């Protein structure tokens, strides 16, 4: 299967594999519990160049004259880790299966920002965004995904794809991301189908801005940031070394999208689901599939429990409580 690796969302191609900032061994957080170590020596952190996609083209002609159907993948990882550059997300295998079964399909995997780089929101960041003529705060990772979907709509015909037959699909946080785009007004008509594998934005629970701001204020204290204005505090955050951030944030720190009233102006509740609110399934979509991935999140629970245990052990040792 021919591949275009590391196509950045604007236009340029890059064959390297930068990932959204996270511990470079994050792939082992989950997978190291049940499989051999994977070679990830080619990965490196680079926030500004991490927003890229991998596009795999079929080696057979399309079934329909309108072009190939397109599937766009969003990986999971609890919104705190994960990358389309991880080897297990190589889309060529799925593209080969589709071609073998008589439905050649373009498969695209999208890299998006995670952790505080993809989700941090606050009143300071909202003020900073407004000063640059932007709206809303947080949801950086979801905006990355949306930018990729816009790129697909603009460019996929050039690869033989049909922009009217775009299916988004994802697992865990990737699944919740798909659901977020289903209800986000600015993502309307960028796709027509969705496959949700173990996650919705209701279940994952996008945080209100005020709660995100509480988390932000805690980070200000943790990193000893004391600027007198929003601009000074935001700039101080930008200048923090990655190692400092990774050492300070435990696996227990929550990372979630934000109900900011702009990108996510509405987050479905369980009452909306019970009452079959029409916004749950927008008119621009013609199909949606929901499902659960067996044992999803279990490895993350192990990591979280281990994180709590190690942190408590370190604190007690430091305080002489042994």
C-alpha positions in Angstrom: 0.0 0.0 0.0 1.5 3.4 -1.0 1.7 5.8 2.0 2.1 9.5 2.5 3.7 9.8 5.9 3.6 12.9 8.1 1.6 15.2 5.8 1.2 18.4 7.8 -2.3 19.9 7.8 -1.4 23.0 5.7 0.4 21.5 2.7 4.0 20.4 3.3 5.2 16.9 3.7 7.5 15.7 6.4 8.8 12.1 6.7 9.8 12.4 10.3 7.6 11.4 13.2 7.3 14.2 15.8 4.6 13.5 18.4 2.6 15.8 20.6 4.6 16.4 23.8 4.3 13.5 26.2 6.8 11.1 27.8 8.5 9.3 24.9 8.0 6.0 26.6 4.2 6.7 27.0 3.5 3.8 24.6 4.7 1.4 27.3 2.3 2.8 29.9 -0.4 0.5 28.6 1.1 -1.8 26.1 4.1 -2.7 28.2 1.8 -4.6 30.5 0.9 -7.2 28.0 3.3 -7.2 25.0 7.0 -6.9 24.1 8.5 -3.5 23.9 8.0 -1.8 20.5 10.7 0.2 18.7 9.9 3.8 19.1 13.4 5.2 18.7 12.1 7.3 15.7 9.7 9.3 17.9 10.5 12.8 19.3 8.5 15.6 20.9 7.7 18.7 18.9 4.4 20.4 19.6 4.5 22.9 16.6 5.2 20.1 14.1 3.3 17.2 15.7 0.0 18.0 13.9 0.3 15.7 10.9 -1.5 12.8 9.4 -0.6 9.5 7.7 -2.5 8.7 4.6 -2.6 5.2 3.1 -3.9 4.7 -0.5 -5.4 1.5 -1.9 -3.5 -0.4 -4.7 -6.8 -1.2 -6.4 -9.2 1.0 -8.3 -12.2 2.4 -6.5 -15.5 0.5 -6.6 -17.6 3.7 -7.2 -16.9 6.2 -9.9 -17.1 9.0 -7.3 -13.8 7.8 -5.7 -12.6 5.9 -2.7 -14.5 6.1 0.6 -12.3 7.6 3.3 -11.8 6.6 7.0 -10.2 9.0 9.4 -8.8 7.5 12.7 -8.4 9.2 16.0 -6.3 7.2 18.5 -7.1 6.8 22.2 -5.0 7.4 25.3 -7.3 9.2 27.8 -6.5 12.6 26.1 -3.2 12.4 28.0 -1.0 10.2 25.8 -1.2 8.6 22.3 0.0 9.3 18.8 -0.9 8.3 15.3 2.9 7.7 14.9 2.8 4.7 17.2 3.5 1.6 15.2 0.3 -0.3 16.2 -1.7 2.5 14.5 -0.1 2.0 11.0 -3.1 2.3 8.7 -1.6 0.2 5.9 -2.8 -3.0 7.5 -6.5 -1.9 7.6 -6.3 -0.5 4.1 -5.0 -3.9 2.9 -7.9 -5.7 4.6 -10.4 -3.4 3.0 -8.9 -3.9 -0.5 -8.8 -7.7 0.0 -12.5 -7.6 0.8 -13.4 -5.7 -2.3 -13.9 -2.3 -0.7 -10.6 -0.4 -1.3 -10.6 2.6 1.1 -8.3 5.5 1.9 -7.3 5.2 5.6 -6.0 8.2 7.4 -4.6 8.4 11.0 -4.4 11.8 12.6 -1.9 13.1 15.1 -3.4 15.6 17.6 -2.2 17.3 20.8 -2.7 15.6 24.2 -2.2 16.3 27.8 -2.1 19.9 28.9 -1.0 20.9 25.4 -4.2 19.5 23.9 -6.7 20.2 26.7 -5.6 23.0 29.1 -8.2 25.7 29.4 -8.6 28.7 31.7 -9.9 32.3 31.9 -6.3 33.4 31.2 -6.1 31.4 28.0 -9.6 32.7 27.0 -8.3 36.2 27.4 -5.1 35.4 25.5 -7.1 33.9 22.7 -9.3 37.0 22.4 -6.2 39.2 22.2 -5.2 37.2 19.1 -8.7 37.5 17.6 -9.7 33.9 18.4 -12.7 32.5 20.2 -13.0 29.8 22.9 -10.4 28.1 25.0 -9.1 24.6 25.4 -10.0 21.8 23.0 -6.7 22.2 21.2 -6.6 18.5 20.4 -10.1 18.5 19.1 -9.3 21.6 17.0 -6.3 19.7 15.6 -8.6 16.9 14.5 -11.0 19.3 13.0 -8.2 21.0 11.0 -7.3 17.5 9.7 -10.9 16.9 8.6 -10.9 20.3 6.8 -7.7 19.2 5.1 -9.4 16.0 4.0 -12.4 17.9 2.6 -10.1 20.2 0.6 -7.5 17.7 -0.6 -8.8 14.2 -0.7 -10.1 14.3 -4.3 -6.5 14.8 -5.4 -5.8 11.3 -3.9 -8.8 9.7 -5.5 -11.0 10.0 -2.5 -14.7 11.0 -2.2 -15.1 13.9 0.3 -18.8 13.1 0.7 -17.9 9.6 2.0 -15.8 10.4 5.0 -16.1 8.2 8.1 -14.4 9.2 11.4 -13.6 6.5 13.9 -11.7 6.1 17.1 -11.2 4.2 20.3 -11.6 5.4 23.9 -10.6 9.1 23.8 -10.6 8.8 20.0 -14.2 7.6 20.2 -15.2 10.5 22.5 -13.5 12.8 20.1 -15.7 11.5 17.3 -18.7 12.1 19.4 -17.5 15.6 20.2 -17.3 16.4 16.5 -20.8 15.1 16.0 -22.1 17.8 18.3 -19.6 20.6 17.6 -21.2 23.1 15.3 -18.0 23.9 13.5 -17.4 20.3 12.6 -20.7 19.9 10.8 -20.5 18.4 7.3 -16.8 17.6 7.6 -17.8 13.9 7.6 -20.9 11.8 7.1 -20.5 8.7 9.3 -18.9 7.9 12.6 -17.8 4.7 14.4 -17.5 5.1 18.2 -15.4 2.4 19.8 -15.8 2.7 23.6 -16.3 6.3 24.4 -18.6 9.3 24.2 -18.2 12.9 25.2 -21.0 12.3 27.7 -19.2 9.4 29.4 -15.7 11.0 29.2 -17.3 14.2 30.5 -16.0 17.5 29.0 -15.2 19.8 31.9 -16.8 23.2 32.4 -14.5 26.2 31.9 -14.7 27.1 35.6 -13.4 23.6 36.6 -10.7 23.7 34.0 -9.7 27.1 35.6 -9.4 25.4 39.0 -6.9 22.9 37.5 -5.1 25.7 35.8 -4.7 27.7 39.1 -3.3 24.5 40.7 -0.7 24.3 37.9 0.2 27.9 38.4 1.1 27.1 42.0 2.9 23.9 41.1 5.1 25.7 38.7 5.5 28.8 40.8 4.1 31.1 38.1 3.1 34.4 39.6 2.7 36.8 36.7 0.4 39.8 37.4 -1.5 39.6 34.1 -3.0 36.8 32.0 -0.4 37.5 29.2 2.5 37.1 31.7 1.2 33.9 33.1 0.5 32.3 29.7 4.0 33.3 28.5 5.5 31.8 31.6 3.7 28.5 30.9 5.0 28.5 27.3 8.6 28.9 28.5 8.4 25.8 30.9 10.8 23.0 29.8 9.1 19.8 28.8 11.0 17.8 31.4 9.8 20.1 34.1 6.2 19.6 33.0 6.5 15.8 32.7 8.1 15.5 36.2 5.5 17.6 37.9 2.3 16.1 36.4 1.3 12.7 37.7 -0.9 10.2 35.7 -3.7 11.2 38.0 -3.9 14.8 36.5 -7.2 14.9 34.5 -7.1 15.9 30.9 -10.4 16.5 29.2 -12.1 18.6 26.5 -13.8 21.8 27.6 -17.4 22.9 27.4 -16.3 26.4 26.5 -19.5 27.6 24.9 -17.8 28.0 21.5 -16.2 24.9 20.1 -18.3 22.7 22.4 -21.4 24.9 23.0 -23.4 21.8 24.2 -22.4 18.5 25.8 -25.0 15.8 25.8 -26.2 14.5 29.2 -27.6 11.1 29.9 -31.0 12.8 30.0 -30.5 13.9 26.4 -29.8 10.3 25.5 -32.8 9.0 27.3 -35.0 11.7 25.7 -33.4 11.1 22.2 -32.4 14.7 21.8 -32.2 15.3 18.0 -28.8 17.0 18.4 -27.3 13.7 19.3 -27.5 12.6 15.6 -27.2 15.6 13.4 -28.9 15.8 10.0 -25.7 15.9 8.0 -24.8 12.3 9.1 -26.3 9.3 7.5 -25.0 6.6 9.8 -23.4 6.0 13.2 -22.1 2.9 14.9 -21.6 2.6 18.7 -19.7 -0.2 20.4 -17.4 -1.2 23.3 -13.8 -2.3 23.2 -13.2 -5.2 25.5 -11.0 -4.4 28.4 -10.6 -0.8 27.3 -9.1 1.5 30.0 -8.2 -1.5 32.3 -4.4 -0.9 31.6 -4.9 2.8 32.4 -6.5 1.9 35.7 -3.4 -0.1 36.6 -1.2 2.9 35.7 -3.3 5.3 37.7 -3.3 3.0 40.8 0.4 2.5 40.4 0.8 6.3 40.1 -1.1 6.9 43.3 0.9 4.2 45.1 4.3 5.5 44.0 3.3 9.1 44.8 2.1 8.2 48.3 5.2 6.1 48.9 7.5 9.0 47.9 5.6 11.5 50.0 5.6 9.2 53.1 9.3 8.5 52.6 10.0 12.2 52.2 8.0 13.1 55.4 9.7 10.3 57.4 6.4 8.4 57.9 8.1 4.9 57.5 
